[in-house]
Amino acid sequence: MNDMELLRELAQETPLPAPAELDAARARLLAAIAADPAAGGFTPGVEASTYQPDPSTGQLVEPLRPPAPAPVLTAVKFMHAGAAGTAAYLIIALAYIGDIKAYHLTVLGHHLTTAQLSHLRPLIVTLVIAVGLAVIGLWLWMARANGQGRSWARILSTVLLGLATPGLTGDHGVLQVFAAWLTWLTGLVAVWLLWRPVSSAFFKQCRQAARTRQS
């Protein structure tokens, strides 16, 4: 008797399970998976819908960040524009800072003399460069963090806008007033876009995805 004949004979002698037995076995399997999710090879709930297998390795990978909506992308562009505007203003300020004698600087209520201004010129130039680079760094940092859906970045951007508001008042030159208002309006538009309903939904999804990765 060859192998095929032996298999055929065994198949004829083996009775098929009744439908009731199949239903009972299926119920036991579902109960076992519910009691021990690891036994079923998957995780129920939100992780089952967010974690996807890697086609190359077959292992589960972390959920991808949801794509940023149009208002958030536009806000990021405004922040990049704010950084570029600050850089342009810094270059202009450094170009005219050579004529530092024309500035009427006041420290603790005392007007600095021409000799004092000339003596403090290196310090003033250093401070202008440091402050300008710090502001540019803040623009770029907020643009990156908000584009990634960081909720704290949206709140910090709003706080920074509020801190910049007092700088709109005071006795400044025309160029300083124009640059201050332009920068402030750029930040205002960006913050308004970040708090749009569709933007809020995006930040909420990113926050939930971050919690899923940590759990």
PyMOL commands that place a pseudoatom at each C-alpha (Angstrom):
pseudoatom trace, name=CA, resn=MET, resi=1, chain=A, elem=C, hetatm=0, pos=[0.000, 0.000, 0.000]
pseudoatom trace, name=CA, resn=ASN, resi=2, chain=A, elem=C, hetatm=0, pos=[1.478, 3.308, -1.029]
pseudoatom trace, name=CA, resn=ASP, resi=3, chain=A, elem=C, hetatm=0, pos=[1.287, 6.577, 0.904]
pseudoatom trace, name=CA, resn=MET, resi=4, chain=A, elem=C, hetatm=0, pos=[-1.656, 7.986, -1.030]
pseudoatom trace, name=CA, resn=GLU, resi=5, chain=A, elem=C, hetatm=0, pos=[-3.807, 4.926, -0.401]
pseudoatom trace, name=CA, resn=LEU, resi=6, chain=A, elem=C, hetatm=0, pos=[-2.861, 4.986, 3.300]
pseudoatom trace, name=CA, resn=LEU, resi=7, chain=A, elem=C, hetatm=0, pos=[-3.855, 8.677, 3.641]
pseudoatom trace, name=CA, resn=ARG, resi=8, chain=A, elem=C, hetatm=0, pos=[-7.139, 8.031, 1.819]
pseudoatom trace, name=CA, resn=GLU, resi=9, chain=A, elem=C, hetatm=0, pos=[-7.986, 5.152, 4.124]
pseudoatom trace, name=CA, resn=LEU, resi=10, chain=A, elem=C, hetatm=0, pos=[-7.163, 7.181, 7.247]
pseudoatom trace, name=CA, resn=ALA, resi=11, chain=A, elem=C, hetatm=0, pos=[-9.328, 10.067, 5.986]
pseudoatom trace, name=CA, resn=GLN, resi=12, chain=A, elem=C, hetatm=0, pos=[-12.274, 7.748, 5.488]
pseudoatom trace, name=CA, resn=GLU, resi=13, chain=A, elem=C, hetatm=0, pos=[-11.880, 6.261, 8.965]
pseudoatom trace, name=CA, resn=THR, resi=14, chain=A, elem=C, hetatm=0, pos=[-11.512, 9.637, 10.757]
pseudoatom trace, name=CA, resn=PRO, resi=15, chain=A, elem=C, hetatm=0, pos=[-14.952, 11.105, 11.592]
pseudoatom trace, name=CA, resn=LEU, resi=16, chain=A, elem=C, hetatm=0, pos=[-15.518, 14.825, 10.982]
pseudoatom trace, name=CA, resn=PRO, resi=17, chain=A, elem=C, hetatm=0, pos=[-16.391, 16.932, 14.043]
pseudoatom trace, name=CA, resn=ALA, resi=18, chain=A, elem=C, hetatm=0, pos=[-19.998, 17.961, 14.424]
pseudoatom trace, name=CA, resn=PRO, resi=19, chain=A, elem=C, hetatm=0, pos=[-20.949, 21.678, 14.009]
pseudoatom trace, name=CA, resn=ALA, resi=20, chain=A, elem=C, hetatm=0, pos=[-21.700, 21.902, 17.726]
pseudoatom trace, name=CA, resn=GLU, resi=21, chain=A, elem=C, hetatm=0, pos=[-18.190, 20.708, 18.558]
pseudoatom trace, name=CA, resn=LEU, resi=22, chain=A, elem=C, hetatm=0, pos=[-16.700, 23.328, 16.215]
pseudoatom trace, name=CA, resn=ASP, resi=23, chain=A, elem=C, hetatm=0, pos=[-18.740, 26.083, 17.867]
pseudoatom trace, name=CA, resn=ALA, resi=24, chain=A, elem=C, hetatm=0, pos=[-17.618, 24.955, 21.301]
pseudoatom trace, name=CA, resn=ALA, resi=25, chain=A, elem=C, hetatm=0, pos=[-13.967, 24.891, 20.232]
pseudoatom trace, name=CA, resn=ARG, resi=26, chain=A, elem=C, hetatm=0, pos=[-14.273, 28.353, 18.718]
pseudoatom trace, name=CA, resn=ALA, resi=27, chain=A, elem=C, hetatm=0, pos=[-15.796, 29.706, 21.931]
pseudoatom trace, name=CA, resn=ARG, resi=28, chain=A, elem=C, hetatm=0, pos=[-12.974, 28.207, 24.010]
pseudoatom trace, name=CA, resn=LEU, resi=29, chain=A, elem=C, hetatm=0, pos=[-10.383, 29.791, 21.691]
pseudoatom trace, name=CA, resn=LEU, resi=30, chain=A, elem=C, hetatm=0, pos=[-11.981, 33.241, 21.942]
pseudoatom trace, name=CA, resn=ALA, resi=31, chain=A, elem=C, hetatm=0, pos=[-12.178, 32.956, 25.721]
pseudoatom trace, name=CA, resn=ALA, resi=32, chain=A, elem=C, hetatm=0, pos=[-8.496, 32.012, 25.904]
pseudoatom trace, name=CA, resn=ILE, resi=33, chain=A, elem=C, hetatm=0, pos=[-7.470, 34.988, 23.747]
pseudoatom trace, name=CA, resn=ALA, resi=34, chain=A, elem=C, hetatm=0, pos=[-9.581, 37.370, 25.832]
pseudoatom trace, name=CA, resn=ALA, resi=35, chain=A, elem=C, hetatm=0, pos=[-7.989, 36.074, 29.054]
pseudoatom trace, name=CA, resn=ASP, resi=36, chain=A, elem=C, hetatm=0, pos=[-4.424, 36.185, 27.648]
pseudoatom trace, name=CA, resn=PRO, resi=37, chain=A, elem=C, hetatm=0, pos=[-4.052, 38.623, 24.675]
pseudoatom trace, name=CA, resn=ALA, resi=38, chain=A, elem=C, hetatm=0, pos=[-0.423, 37.591, 24.166]
pseudoatom trace, name=CA, resn=ALA, resi=39, chain=A, elem=C, hetatm=0, pos=[-1.539, 34.075, 23.326]
pseudoatom trace, name=CA, resn=GLY, resi=40, chain=A, elem=C, hetatm=0, pos=[-3.518, 35.325, 20.374]
pseudoatom trace, name=CA, resn=GLY, resi=41, chain=A, elem=C, hetatm=0, pos=[-0.542, 37.215, 18.951]
pseudoatom trace, name=CA, resn=PHE, resi=42, chain=A, elem=C, hetatm=0, pos=[-2.210, 40.623, 19.076]
pseudoatom trace, name=CA, resn=THR, resi=43, chain=A, elem=C, hetatm=0, pos=[-3.033, 43.413, 21.517]
pseudoatom trace, name=CA, resn=PRO, resi=44, chain=A, elem=C, hetatm=0, pos=[-6.664, 44.534, 21.744]
pseudoatom trace, name=CA, resn=GLY, resi=45, chain=A, elem=C, hetatm=0, pos=[-7.941, 48.095, 21.871]
pseudoatom trace, name=CA, resn=VAL, resi=46, chain=A, elem=C, hetatm=0, pos=[-6.146, 51.110, 20.562]
pseudoatom trace, name=CA, resn=GLU, resi=47, chain=A, elem=C, hetatm=0, pos=[-2.779, 49.378, 20.168]
pseudoatom trace, name=CA, resn=ALA, resi=48, chain=A, elem=C, hetatm=0, pos=[-4.290, 46.857, 17.764]
pseudoatom trace, name=CA, resn=SER, resi=49, chain=A, elem=C, hetatm=0, pos=[-5.371, 49.658, 15.501]
pseudoatom trace, name=CA, resn=THR, resi=50, chain=A, elem=C, hetatm=0, pos=[-2.263, 51.800, 15.810]
pseudoatom trace, name=CA, resn=TYR, resi=51, chain=A, elem=C, hetatm=0, pos=[0.608, 49.318, 15.821]
pseudoatom trace, name=CA, resn=GLN, resi=52, chain=A, elem=C, hetatm=0, pos=[1.152, 47.764, 12.421]
pseudoatom trace, name=CA, resn=PRO, resi=53, chain=A, elem=C, hetatm=0, pos=[3.511, 44.913, 11.453]
pseudoatom trace, name=CA, resn=ASP, resi=54, chain=A, elem=C, hetatm=0, pos=[6.648, 45.789, 9.537]
pseudoatom trace, name=CA, resn=PRO, resi=55, chain=A, elem=C, hetatm=0, pos=[6.411, 44.042, 6.127]
pseudoatom trace, name=CA, resn=SER, resi=56, chain=A, elem=C, hetatm=0, pos=[10.145, 43.330, 6.134]
pseudoatom trace, name=CA, resn=THR, resi=57, chain=A, elem=C, hetatm=0, pos=[10.440, 41.838, 9.636]
pseudoatom trace, name=CA, resn=GLY, resi=58, chain=A, elem=C, hetatm=0, pos=[6.873, 41.039, 10.623]
pseudoatom trace, name=CA, resn=GLN, resi=59, chain=A, elem=C, hetatm=0, pos=[7.411, 42.731, 14.002]
pseudoatom trace, name=CA, resn=LEU, resi=60, chain=A, elem=C, hetatm=0, pos=[5.151, 45.433, 15.400]
pseudoatom trace, name=CA, resn=VAL, resi=61, chain=A, elem=C, hetatm=0, pos=[6.348, 48.994, 14.935]
pseudoatom trace, name=CA, resn=GLU, resi=62, chain=A, elem=C, hetatm=0, pos=[5.336, 52.186, 16.710]
pseudoatom trace, name=CA, resn=PRO, resi=63, chain=A, elem=C, hetatm=0, pos=[2.342, 54.087, 15.310]
pseudoatom trace, name=CA, resn=LEU, resi=64, chain=A, elem=C, hetatm=0, pos=[3.142, 56.850, 12.884]
pseudoatom trace, name=CA, resn=ARG, resi=65, chain=A, elem=C, hetatm=0, pos=[2.389, 60.461, 13.776]
pseudoatom trace, name=CA, resn=PRO, resi=66, chain=A, elem=C, hetatm=0, pos=[-0.796, 61.682, 12.043]
pseudoatom trace, name=CA, resn=PRO, resi=67, chain=A, elem=C, hetatm=0, pos=[-0.144, 64.124, 9.198]
pseudoatom trace, name=CA, resn=ALA, resi=68, chain=A, elem=C, hetatm=0, pos=[-0.306, 67.792, 10.127]
pseudoatom trace, name=CA, resn=PRO, resi=69, chain=A, elem=C, hetatm=0, pos=[-3.372, 69.625, 8.770]
pseudoatom trace, name=CA, resn=ALA, resi=70, chain=A, elem=C, hetatm=0, pos=[-3.159, 72.695, 6.567]
pseudoatom trace, name=CA, resn=PRO, resi=71, chain=A, elem=C, hetatm=0, pos=[-3.498, 75.294, 9.387]
pseudoatom trace, name=CA, resn=VAL, resi=72, chain=A, elem=C, hetatm=0, pos=[-0.568, 73.779, 11.295]
pseudoatom trace, name=CA, resn=LEU, resi=73, chain=A, elem=C, hetatm=0, pos=[1.577, 73.642, 8.157]
pseudoatom trace, name=CA, resn=THR, resi=74, chain=A, elem=C, hetatm=0, pos=[0.724, 77.284, 7.434]
pseudoatom trace, name=CA, resn=ALA, resi=75, chain=A, elem=C, hetatm=0, pos=[1.581, 78.247, 11.010]
pseudoatom trace, name=CA, resn=VAL, resi=76, chain=A, elem=C, hetatm=0, pos=[4.964, 76.560, 10.606]
pseudoatom trace, name=CA, resn=LYS, resi=77, chain=A, elem=C, hetatm=0, pos=[5.558, 78.595, 7.443]
pseudoatom trace, name=CA, resn=PHE, resi=78, chain=A, elem=C, hetatm=0, pos=[4.709, 81.816, 9.314]
pseudoatom trace, name=CA, resn=MET, resi=79, chain=A, elem=C, hetatm=0, pos=[7.199, 80.865, 12.025]
pseudoatom trace, name=CA, resn=HIS, resi=80, chain=A, elem=C, hetatm=0, pos=[9.879, 80.279, 9.421]
pseudoatom trace, name=CA, resn=ALA, resi=81, chain=A, elem=C, hetatm=0, pos=[9.010, 83.692, 7.989]
pseudoatom trace, name=CA, resn=GLY, resi=82, chain=A, elem=C, hetatm=0, pos=[9.345, 85.174, 11.474]
pseudoatom trace, name=CA, resn=ALA, resi=83, chain=A, elem=C, hetatm=0, pos=[12.816, 83.666, 11.791]
pseudoatom trace, name=CA, resn=ALA, resi=84, chain=A, elem=C, hetatm=0, pos=[13.807, 85.042, 8.387]
pseudoatom trace, name=CA, resn=GLY, resi=85, chain=A, elem=C, hetatm=0, pos=[12.435, 88.482, 9.294]
pseudoatom trace, name=CA, resn=THR, resi=86, chain=A, elem=C, hetatm=0, pos=[14.348, 88.494, 12.562]
pseudoatom trace, name=CA, resn=ALA, resi=87, chain=A, elem=C, hetatm=0, pos=[17.546, 87.543, 10.737]
pseudoatom trace, name=CA, resn=ALA, resi=88, chain=A, elem=C, hetatm=0, pos=[17.021, 90.397, 8.263]
pseudoatom trace, name=CA, resn=TYR, resi=89, chain=A, elem=C, hetatm=0, pos=[16.402, 92.866, 11.080]
pseudoatom trace, name=CA, resn=LEU, resi=90, chain=A, elem=C, hetatm=0, pos=[19.549, 91.630, 12.862]
pseudoatom trace, name=CA, resn=ILE, resi=91, chain=A, elem=C, hetatm=0, pos=[21.650, 92.205, 9.740]
pseudoatom trace, name=CA, resn=ILE, resi=92, chain=A, elem=C, hetatm=0, pos=[20.250, 95.717, 9.342]
pseudoatom trace, name=CA, resn=ALA, resi=93, chain=A, elem=C, hetatm=0, pos=[20.852, 96.499, 13.011]
pseudoatom trace, name=CA, resn=LEU, resi=94, chain=A, elem=C, hetatm=0, pos=[24.468, 95.338, 12.776]
pseudoatom trace, name=CA, resn=ALA, resi=95, chain=A, elem=C, hetatm=0, pos=[24.972, 97.430, 9.644]
pseudoatom trace, name=CA, resn=TYR, resi=96, chain=A, elem=C, hetatm=0, pos=[23.819, 100.599, 11.397]
pseudoatom trace, name=CA, resn=ILE, resi=97, chain=A, elem=C, hetatm=0, pos=[25.291, 99.863, 14.798]
pseudoatom trace, name=CA, resn=GLY, resi=98, chain=A, elem=C, hetatm=0, pos=[28.579, 101.371, 13.610]
pseudoatom trace, name=CA, resn=ASP, resi=99, chain=A, elem=C, hetatm=0, pos=[26.931, 104.753, 14.032]
pseudoatom trace, name=CA, resn=ILE, resi=100, chain=A, elem=C, hetatm=0, pos=[26.352, 104.014, 17.684]
pseudoatom trace, name=CA, resn=LYS, resi=101, chain=A, elem=C, hetatm=0, pos=[26.983, 107.624, 18.667]
pseudoatom trace, name=CA, resn=ALA, resi=102, chain=A, elem=C, hetatm=0, pos=[23.626, 108.512, 17.155]
pseudoatom trace, name=CA, resn=TYR, resi=103, chain=A, elem=C, hetatm=0, pos=[21.814, 106.255, 19.639]
pseudoatom trace, name=CA, resn=HIS, resi=104, chain=A, elem=C, hetatm=0, pos=[20.392, 107.859, 22.746]
pseudoatom trace, name=CA, resn=LEU, resi=105, chain=A, elem=C, hetatm=0, pos=[20.694, 104.922, 25.103]
pseudoatom trace, name=CA, resn=THR, resi=106, chain=A, elem=C, hetatm=0, pos=[19.507, 105.178, 28.684]
pseudoatom trace, name=CA, resn=VAL, resi=107, chain=A, elem=C, hetatm=0, pos=[20.646, 102.919, 31.511]
pseudoatom trace, name=CA, resn=LEU, resi=108, chain=A, elem=C, hetatm=0, pos=[18.861, 103.175, 34.871]
pseudoatom trace, name=CA, resn=GLY, resi=109, chain=A, elem=C, hetatm=0, pos=[17.512, 106.578, 33.904]
pseudoatom trace, name=CA, resn=HIS, resi=110, chain=A, elem=C, hetatm=0, pos=[20.870, 108.025, 32.885]
pseudoatom trace, name=CA, resn=HIS, resi=111, chain=A, elem=C, hetatm=0, pos=[21.726, 108.911, 29.297]
pseudoatom trace, name=CA, resn=LEU, resi=112, chain=A, elem=C, hetatm=0, pos=[25.011, 107.451, 28.202]
pseudoatom trace, name=CA, resn=THR, resi=113, chain=A, elem=C, hetatm=0, pos=[27.615, 109.851, 26.918]
pseudoatom trace, name=CA, resn=THR, resi=114, chain=A, elem=C, hetatm=0, pos=[29.408, 109.439, 23.596]
pseudoatom trace, name=CA, resn=ALA, resi=115, chain=A, elem=C, hetatm=0, pos=[32.516, 108.209, 25.379]
pseudoatom trace, name=CA, resn=GLN, resi=116, chain=A, elem=C, hetatm=0, pos=[30.517, 105.660, 27.331]
pseudoatom trace, name=CA, resn=LEU, resi=117, chain=A, elem=C, hetatm=0, pos=[28.806, 104.452, 24.162]
pseudoatom trace, name=CA, resn=SER, resi=118, chain=A, elem=C, hetatm=0, pos=[32.129, 104.036, 22.402]
pseudoatom trace, name=CA, resn=HIS, resi=119, chain=A, elem=C, hetatm=0, pos=[33.517, 102.119, 25.373]
pseudoatom trace, name=CA, resn=LEU, resi=120, chain=A, elem=C, hetatm=0, pos=[30.469, 99.824, 25.572]
pseudoatom trace, name=CA, resn=ARG, resi=121, chain=A, elem=C, hetatm=0, pos=[30.182, 99.302, 21.821]
pseudoatom trace, name=CA, resn=PRO, resi=122, chain=A, elem=C, hetatm=0, pos=[31.651, 95.729, 21.815]
pseudoatom trace, name=CA, resn=LEU, resi=123, chain=A, elem=C, hetatm=0, pos=[29.281, 94.694, 24.615]
pseudoatom trace, name=CA, resn=ILE, resi=124, chain=A, elem=C, hetatm=0, pos=[26.287, 96.233, 22.842]
pseudoatom trace, name=CA, resn=VAL, resi=125, chain=A, elem=C, hetatm=0, pos=[27.148, 94.470, 19.570]
pseudoatom trace, name=CA, resn=THR, resi=126, chain=A, elem=C, hetatm=0, pos=[27.537, 91.153, 21.403]
pseudoatom trace, name=CA, resn=LEU, resi=127, chain=A, elem=C, hetatm=0, pos=[24.188, 91.567, 23.151]
pseudoatom trace, name=CA, resn=VAL, resi=128, chain=A, elem=C, hetatm=0, pos=[22.420, 92.452, 19.904]
pseudoatom trace, name=CA, resn=ILE, resi=129, chain=A, elem=C, hetatm=0, pos=[23.832, 89.367, 18.171]
pseudoatom trace, name=CA, resn=ALA, resi=130, chain=A, elem=C, hetatm=0, pos=[23.029, 87.083, 21.128]
pseudoatom trace, name=CA, resn=VAL, resi=131, chain=A, elem=C, hetatm=0, pos=[19.449, 88.310, 21.439]
pseudoatom trace, name=CA, resn=GLY, resi=132, chain=A, elem=C, hetatm=0, pos=[18.888, 88.130, 17.692]
pseudoatom trace, name=CA, resn=LEU, resi=133, chain=A, elem=C, hetatm=0, pos=[20.191, 84.562, 17.430]
pseudoatom trace, name=CA, resn=ALA, resi=134, chain=A, elem=C, hetatm=0, pos=[18.129, 83.533, 20.460]
pseudoatom trace, name=CA, resn=VAL, resi=135, chain=A, elem=C, hetatm=0, pos=[14.943, 84.894, 18.876]
pseudoatom trace, name=CA, resn=ILE, resi=136, chain=A, elem=C, hetatm=0, pos=[15.723, 83.149, 15.583]
pseudoatom trace, name=CA, resn=GLY, resi=137, chain=A, elem=C, hetatm=0, pos=[16.332, 79.908, 17.471]
pseudoatom trace, name=CA, resn=LEU, resi=138, chain=A, elem=C, hetatm=0, pos=[12.982, 80.277, 19.256]
pseudoatom trace, name=CA, resn=TRP, resi=139, chain=A, elem=C, hetatm=0, pos=[11.156, 80.745, 15.943]
pseudoatom trace, name=CA, resn=LEU, resi=140, chain=A, elem=C, hetatm=0, pos=[12.740, 77.629, 14.443]
pseudoatom trace, name=CA, resn=TRP, resi=141, chain=A, elem=C, hetatm=0, pos=[12.313, 75.581, 17.609]
pseudoatom trace, name=CA, resn=MET, resi=142, chain=A, elem=C, hetatm=0, pos=[8.605, 76.426, 17.866]
pseudoatom trace, name=CA, resn=ALA, resi=143, chain=A, elem=C, hetatm=0, pos=[8.102, 75.743, 14.163]
pseudoatom trace, name=CA, resn=ARG, resi=144, chain=A, elem=C, hetatm=0, pos=[9.626, 72.273, 14.446]
pseudoatom trace, name=CA, resn=ALA, resi=145, chain=A, elem=C, hetatm=0, pos=[7.875, 71.335, 17.692]
pseudoatom trace, name=CA, resn=ASN, resi=146, chain=A, elem=C, hetatm=0, pos=[4.449, 72.531, 16.544]
pseudoatom trace, name=CA, resn=GLY, resi=147, chain=A, elem=C, hetatm=0, pos=[4.856, 70.750, 13.218]
pseudoatom trace, name=CA, resn=GLN, resi=148, chain=A, elem=C, hetatm=0, pos=[5.447, 67.545, 15.200]
pseudoatom trace, name=CA, resn=GLY, resi=149, chain=A, elem=C, hetatm=0, pos=[2.230, 68.040, 17.171]
pseudoatom trace, name=CA, resn=ARG, resi=150, chain=A, elem=C, hetatm=0, pos=[3.812, 68.896, 20.544]
pseudoatom trace, name=CA, resn=SER, resi=151, chain=A, elem=C, hetatm=0, pos=[1.032, 70.338, 22.713]
pseudoatom trace, name=CA, resn=TRP, resi=152, chain=A, elem=C, hetatm=0, pos=[3.490, 72.148, 24.981]
pseudoatom trace, name=CA, resn=ALA, resi=153, chain=A, elem=C, hetatm=0, pos=[4.916, 73.974, 21.957]
pseudoatom trace, name=CA, resn=ARG, resi=154, chain=A, elem=C, hetatm=0, pos=[1.527, 75.438, 21.080]
pseudoatom trace, name=CA, resn=ILE, resi=155, chain=A, elem=C, hetatm=0, pos=[1.112, 76.686, 24.652]
pseudoatom trace, name=CA, resn=LEU, resi=156, chain=A, elem=C, hetatm=0, pos=[4.671, 78.049, 24.790]
pseudoatom trace, name=CA, resn=SER, resi=157, chain=A, elem=C, hetatm=0, pos=[4.173, 79.836, 21.461]
pseudoatom trace, name=CA, resn=THR, resi=158, chain=A, elem=C, hetatm=0, pos=[1.105, 81.562, 22.903]
pseudoatom trace, name=CA, resn=VAL, resi=159, chain=A, elem=C, hetatm=0, pos=[3.034, 82.582, 26.027]
pseudoatom trace, name=CA, resn=LEU, resi=160, chain=A, elem=C, hetatm=0, pos=[5.912, 83.970, 23.963]
pseudoatom trace, name=CA, resn=LEU, resi=161, chain=A, elem=C, hetatm=0, pos=[3.458, 86.020, 21.914]
pseudoatom trace, name=CA, resn=GLY, resi=162, chain=A, elem=C, hetatm=0, pos=[2.070, 87.495, 25.120]
pseudoatom trace, name=CA, resn=LEU, resi=163, chain=A, elem=C, hetatm=0, pos=[5.573, 88.307, 26.381]
pseudoatom trace, name=CA, resn=ALA, resi=164, chain=A, elem=C, hetatm=0, pos=[6.349, 90.090, 23.105]
pseudoatom trace, name=CA, resn=THR, resi=165, chain=A, elem=C, hetatm=0, pos=[3.256, 92.306, 23.329]
pseudoatom trace, name=CA, resn=PRO, resi=166, chain=A, elem=C, hetatm=0, pos=[4.722, 94.925, 25.744]
pseudoatom trace, name=CA, resn=GLY, resi=167, chain=A, elem=C, hetatm=0, pos=[7.552, 95.503, 23.269]
pseudoatom trace, name=CA, resn=LEU, resi=168, chain=A, elem=C, hetatm=0, pos=[5.088, 97.148, 20.875]
pseudoatom trace, name=CA, resn=THR, resi=169, chain=A, elem=C, hetatm=0, pos=[4.890, 100.253, 23.043]
pseudoatom trace, name=CA, resn=GLY, resi=170, chain=A, elem=C, hetatm=0, pos=[7.601, 102.718, 23.909]
pseudoatom trace, name=CA, resn=ASP, resi=171, chain=A, elem=C, hetatm=0, pos=[9.737, 105.391, 22.296]
pseudoatom trace, name=CA, resn=HIS, resi=172, chain=A, elem=C, hetatm=0, pos=[11.473, 103.554, 19.465]
pseudoatom trace, name=CA, resn=GLY, resi=173, chain=A, elem=C, hetatm=0, pos=[12.617, 104.433, 16.003]
pseudoatom trace, name=CA, resn=VAL, resi=174, chain=A, elem=C, hetatm=0, pos=[10.456, 103.872, 12.960]
pseudoatom trace, name=CA, resn=LEU, resi=175, chain=A, elem=C, hetatm=0, pos=[12.414, 100.795, 11.887]
pseudoatom trace, name=CA, resn=GLN, resi=176, chain=A, elem=C, hetatm=0, pos=[12.184, 99.250, 15.351]
pseudoatom trace, name=CA, resn=VAL, resi=177, chain=A, elem=C, hetatm=0, pos=[8.435, 99.883, 15.581]
pseudoatom trace, name=CA, resn=PHE, resi=178, chain=A, elem=C, hetatm=0, pos=[7.828, 98.436, 12.114]
pseudoatom trace, name=CA, resn=ALA, resi=179, chain=A, elem=C, hetatm=0, pos=[9.935, 95.334, 12.839]
pseudoatom trace, name=CA, resn=ALA, resi=180, chain=A, elem=C, hetatm=0, pos=[8.277, 94.813, 16.232]
pseudoatom trace, name=CA, resn=TRP, resi=181, chain=A, elem=C, hetatm=0, pos=[4.754, 95.032, 14.814]
pseudoatom trace, name=CA, resn=LEU, resi=182, chain=A, elem=C, hetatm=0, pos=[5.598, 92.840, 11.831]
pseudoatom trace, name=CA, resn=THR, resi=183, chain=A, elem=C, hetatm=0, pos=[7.106, 90.176, 14.082]
pseudoatom trace, name=CA, resn=TRP, resi=184, chain=A, elem=C, hetatm=0, pos=[4.187, 90.342, 16.489]
pseudoatom trace, name=CA, resn=LEU, resi=185, chain=A, elem=C, hetatm=0, pos=[1.580, 90.060, 13.737]
pseudoatom trace, name=CA, resn=THR, resi=186, chain=A, elem=C, hetatm=0, pos=[3.433, 87.095, 12.249]
pseudoatom trace, name=CA, resn=GLY, resi=187, chain=A, elem=C, hetatm=0, pos=[3.346, 85.366, 15.617]
pseudoatom trace, name=CA, resn=LEU, resi=188, chain=A, elem=C, hetatm=0, pos=[-0.316, 86.278, 16.110]
pseudoatom trace, name=CA, resn=VAL, resi=189, chain=A, elem=C, hetatm=0, pos=[-1.352, 84.649, 12.833]
pseudoatom trace, name=CA, resn=ALA, resi=190, chain=A, elem=C, hetatm=0, pos=[0.715, 81.553, 13.623]
pseudoatom trace, name=CA, resn=VAL, resi=191, chain=A, elem=C, hetatm=0, pos=[-0.814, 81.174, 17.094]
pseudoatom trace, name=CA, resn=TRP, resi=192, chain=A, elem=C, hetatm=0, pos=[-4.334, 81.714, 15.724]
pseudoatom trace, name=CA, resn=LEU, resi=193, chain=A, elem=C, hetatm=0, pos=[-3.779, 78.940, 13.200]
pseudoatom trace, name=CA, resn=LEU, resi=194, chain=A, elem=C, hetatm=0, pos=[-2.448, 76.617, 15.894]
pseudoatom trace, name=CA, resn=TRP, resi=195, chain=A, elem=C, hetatm=0, pos=[-5.664, 76.987, 17.912]
pseudoatom trace, name=CA, resn=ARG, resi=196, chain=A, elem=C, hetatm=0, pos=[-8.037, 76.273, 15.055]
pseudoatom trace, name=CA, resn=PRO, resi=197, chain=A, elem=C, hetatm=0, pos=[-10.387, 73.305, 15.701]
pseudoatom trace, name=CA, resn=VAL, resi=198, chain=A, elem=C, hetatm=0, pos=[-8.678, 71.095, 13.117]
pseudoatom trace, name=CA, resn=SER, resi=199, chain=A, elem=C, hetatm=0, pos=[-5.306, 71.955, 14.668]
pseudoatom trace, name=CA, resn=SER, resi=200, chain=A, elem=C, hetatm=0, pos=[-6.585, 71.095, 18.142]
pseudoatom trace, name=CA, resn=ALA, resi=201, chain=A, elem=C, hetatm=0, pos=[-7.736, 67.701, 16.853]
pseudoatom trace, name=CA, resn=PHE, resi=202, chain=A, elem=C, hetatm=0, pos=[-4.258, 67.109, 15.394]
pseudoatom trace, name=CA, resn=PHE, resi=203, chain=A, elem=C, hetatm=0, pos=[-2.515, 67.937, 18.672]
pseudoatom trace, name=CA, resn=LYS, resi=204, chain=A, elem=C, hetatm=0, pos=[-4.938, 65.671, 20.533]
pseudoatom trace, name=CA, resn=GLN, resi=205, chain=A, elem=C, hetatm=0, pos=[-4.191, 62.755, 18.181]
pseudoatom trace, name=CA, resn=CYS, resi=206, chain=A, elem=C, hetatm=0, pos=[-0.451, 63.283, 18.584]
pseudoatom trace, name=CA, resn=ARG, resi=207, chain=A, elem=C, hetatm=0, pos=[-0.829, 63.370, 22.367]
pseudoatom trace, name=CA, resn=GLN, resi=208, chain=A, elem=C, hetatm=0, pos=[-2.800, 60.105, 22.334]
pseudoatom trace, name=CA, resn=ALA, resi=209, chain=A, elem=C, hetatm=0, pos=[-0.203, 58.476, 20.065]
pseudoatom trace, name=CA, resn=ALA, resi=210, chain=A, elem=C, hetatm=0, pos=[2.568, 59.547, 22.446]
pseudoatom trace, name=CA, resn=ARG, resi=211, chain=A, elem=C, hetatm=0, pos=[0.715, 58.026, 25.391]
pseudoatom trace, name=CA, resn=THR, resi=212, chain=A, elem=C, hetatm=0, pos=[0.240, 54.798, 23.431]
pseudoatom trace, name=CA, resn=ARG, resi=213, chain=A, elem=C, hetatm=0, pos=[3.997, 54.561, 22.758]
pseudoatom trace, name=CA, resn=GLN, resi=214, chain=A, elem=C, hetatm=0, pos=[4.771, 55.117, 26.449]
pseudoatom trace, name=CA, resn=SER, resi=215, chain=A, elem=C, hetatm=0, pos=[2.296, 52.476, 27.669]
for i in range(1, 215): cmd.bond("trace and resi %d" % i, "trace and resi %d" % (i + 1))
show_as sticks, trace
zoom trace
